[in-house]
Amino acid sequence: MNNLKIFLGATVADAAVRPLHWVYDPKKLRKYIKGKKEIVFLKKNKSPFYSIKTGNVSGYNDVGQVMFRTLISSKKKSDILKNFKKNIIKNFGPGSTYWKNLKLRKKYKKVKWKKPMNGPWIHQNILETIKNIKINKDITGGTKVNESDGYCAALPYFLYNNSDKELKKVIKSVANSKINEVYALSKFKIIELASNGNKYPVHSFVKKYKNNKYFKEVIKNIKKVLKLKGENHIKVVKKFGKACSYPGTFMGSIHAIIISKNYNSAIINTIKGGGCNCSRANFVGAYFAALKPESIPNDWIKKTLPARKILKYINSTNNI
């Protein structure tokens, strides 16, 4: 796998913003971060829906961790997708903490949501994926929501094999819709431009694919964001949508990218945007790590629990 620091960048970003995941109320968000010298890696969980140990990642990045573990343990290229699906079941399916919490969540739905449940939150796309794997569907991804799970699953794979055809298969294995596919591939194209040393990857993506019908909607939405470069990030995220869905999550990420000078400021801006900060952070963090791999703060890496395995693999391959 090349440029694994790009996946590290996404992982650290997700863990950094996670304690404030899904805080949609701007007053509450302001209260939680007011007067704090550092608003990343909050020791106390402030997500109103679920609580996990600070340093762990959300369900978005965790599907990427499953792919990462699959890649380093699969002996044959032809077995990767098959093994990935098996590992999805192990990590998220029956017997896992994700699955146990699903039962708890159903109880919570019957009463007023008073406090976050203890443990991780399984996403709709992953729920559908598990069901589809069990009934041996050819394309196993969820179809009900257009969220970042497909991109997150495919990010480590992109660093192993960036063929559009193969990436589409991975994306569709957890998020099977055209919107999921197109926006995930757009992220990979932008990250690739950043990784190749392009000074203005977002602008270059627009220029390169302006006549490409496949990316037509994405280009249109990027142009809308570029017009708002001088606007307040919190207002822009609110305008395009704080929730997890495309195109809003993509547009909010693009705004964080174009207004931020570096990895740190981009992740802090992502937190301040509120709502589904984790879905945006997985793109923003990967982008800035692609642009400048050494820009991920070392103290943030140390606080990120899944970072240890990624670093161990980076160090072991560097020594070969």
Summary of the structure (lengths in Angstrom):
residues: 320
radius of gyration: 18.3
end to end distance: 13.2
largest distance: 55.7
contacts: 1107
relative contact order: 0.17
helix: 65%
strand: 2%
